[in-house]
Each structure stands twice: as C-alpha cells, then as structure tokens.
Amino acid sequence: MNDTIAVIGATRGTGLAAMRQLIDAGRPATAVVRSVEKARGLFGDKATLVYGDVTRPETLAQAIDPDWAGIVFTVDITGGIAGRGMFASREKIRAVMYGGLVNTVEACKQRGFKGRLVLLSTIGLSIPSTGMKILNWVKPGLRDHSIDKAEYLKKSGLDWTVVRAGILNDKPGGAHALTITGEDRPLEMRYQIARADLARVMLACVTDPAISKREFSVFWGEAGHDSDAELAAKLAALAG
Ligand SMILES: NC(=O)c1ccc[n+]([C@@H]2O[C@H](COP(=O)([O-])OP(=O)(O)OC[C@H]3O[C@@H](n4cnc5c(N)ncnc54)[C@H](OP(=O)(O)O)[C@@H]3O)[C@@H](O)[C@H]2O)c1
C-alpha cells in the first residue's frame, strides 16, 4: 500500500476541501473526477487526476489503484436548482448517491483494493426531524439512499468508515472544537459543520486504526480548535 489518498467528489464542497488540504500538506493525492479539465483548473499539476464517473462502473475499474491508502467518497448529485440536484427525480438521485457508492465498492473489490473507504453520510437518518423531512422532499429518497449506501459499504468486506456530518456550511474551518460521537443527532441547525473541518476529519479517518469499521456523527462544538492529537483522541474514544 502507498500513501496516496484518492478523493471521489473532489471538484466541489467537502471533497474539494480534502484535496486542498492534501495538496497544502504536500501529501500524495489523486482526484477521481468526471471532468479532468475542471480538475486541472482546480489543482494544476499538484495532484494526480484520473477520469472516473461513479455512474459508469467501467470507468471506475480503470481509475482505482489497489495500492491507495484510502478513498474519501463525498459524491453527491449536482446540477439542477442551486447546483445541488434539488428536485431531480428519485431515480436520478439514487443512481448517483447509492448507485455511485455501489459501483465504487464493486470496482474496489474487482481491483483488490485493500485500503479504507471513508464515506460521507449525514446525521439524522435514524431520528425524525423537520429538517430531514424537507431535505427528503427537495431531494426525493435522500434518506433511503443515504441509509442504503452506508449499509452496502458496511457489508462489502472492505475496510470502511462512515462519517455522519451535521448540516454543511462553507465557512472557514478551524474555528470550532469538534463533537464526535457514536450517537445520531436530528438534522437541525444547531448541529452544523464547515466542509473544511469535515474534510480534515475524513482525511484523518483514512489511516487512524481506531476508526476501522466505525460509524460516527461529527458537528461543531464550542469555539476553539482541536489539535491533531486532540482529534485523534476523539476518534480513538469511539473505539471504546
Ligand atoms: N448539505 C448538507 O448539509 C449535508 C449534511 C450532511 C451530509 N451531507 C452529505 O454530503 C455529501 C455532499 O457533500 P458536499 O455538499 O460537500 O458535495 P458537493 O459540493 O455536492 O460535491 C459533490 C461532488 O460529487 C461529484 N460528482 C457528482 N456526480 C458524480 C459522478 N457521476 N461521478 C463522479 N463524481 C461525481 C461532483 O463533481 P462535479 O464537479 O463534476 O459535479 C462534486 O465534486 C452528500 O453525501 C450529502 O448527503 C450533506
């Protein structure tokens, strides 16, 4: 296994933040993208760029390197209203959110990938809330697709981590200590997190031994900042 971390979903949001953190730290990074041109505009020659569309399994079989240390998977449907796939059909959303993860898992198995797949999921899937009701209405079936993708990964035989994030924002990271808990929380504004902070946690999950086959929730706590050691201790606490 080498030190490379691959990001699928690298050209926007949390995946883009993860790529930027890897590049800033001088760590080997690969972006698996459906537009290499767009990725080149974002990362230049500072990362390896590989074509891969999660709705096209044959492209993933070509893209995945079995020697990567891990894959950070942050794919979500894009386009449509607000660029976030709102009011797309249930089938289209499922093809990306659930089908994309299934195709990635199967390609990993086919290629003999031995690293860890770190999957972005959401809090509030097991607790009824108005927030989840609204989200499930604007993105039909989101709750089912999110539950199903995590279950598929957990049963895959691969090494995995499922990170259930609070409501995402694009504020700068590093201004809050993080709450990390094995418990679920309702999808409410008081449980928020910046994509930059979430990206940092997801990257830490690739190599942290405590996080193998764990699912947890993460959202902002008090103002402050977790050092790398403090973050590692919070992740280690999940292992009991
Ligand atoms: N929004 C929230 O408050 C919230 C809360 C908790 C969890 N989540 C979860 O967070 C995830 C989304 O994170 P985000 O908002 O940071 O991401 P995002 O900005 O929506 O980015 C999605 C990424 O997926 C890529 N993508 C889309 N279709 C693809 C395909 N067919 N093949 C390969 N890549 C594809 C996009 O690439 P292009 O640039 O090519 O479009 C983009 O890089 C979802 O799983 C969501 O359930 C969201």
The ligand as an ORCA input file, in Angstrom:
! r2SCAN-3c Opt
* xyz 0 1
  N     -25.690     19.536      2.527
  C     -25.656     19.184      3.793
  O     -25.976     19.968      4.719
  C     -25.193     17.787      4.163
  C     -25.173     17.413      5.512
  C     -24.624     16.179      5.858
  C     -24.160     15.332      4.863
  N     -24.249     15.694      3.551
  C     -23.731     14.779      2.546
  O     -22.584     15.376      1.979
  C     -22.409     14.879      0.657
  C     -22.202     16.037     -0.271
  O     -21.108     16.818      0.162
  P     -20.831     18.251     -0.490
  O     -22.088     19.081     -0.447
  O     -19.621     18.780      0.151
  O     -20.550     17.828     -2.018
  P     -20.903     18.629     -3.353
  O     -20.417     20.034     -3.248
  O     -22.347     18.402     -3.725
  O     -19.954     17.864     -4.388
  C     -20.332     16.670     -4.980
  C     -19.171     16.130     -5.785
  O     -19.610     14.896     -6.396
  C     -19.145     14.905     -7.741
  N     -19.965     14.058     -8.592
  C     -21.286     14.202     -8.889
  N     -21.684     13.242     -9.729
  C     -20.581     12.482     -9.981
  C     -20.356     11.359    -10.794
  N     -21.328     10.801    -11.516
  N     -19.119     10.810    -10.803
  C     -18.105     11.358    -10.077
  N     -18.268     12.441     -9.290
  C     -19.488     12.996     -9.258
  C     -19.233     16.362     -8.162
  O     -18.447     16.563     -9.314
  P     -18.778     17.687    -10.430
  O     -17.956     18.886    -10.027
  O     -18.299     17.036    -11.687
  O     -20.257     17.963    -10.415
  C     -18.685     17.040     -6.908
  O     -17.276     17.045     -6.929
  C     -23.654     14.052      0.347
  O     -23.350     12.682      0.551
  C     -24.652     14.540      1.366
  O     -25.640     13.578      1.687
  C     -24.739     16.909      3.186
*
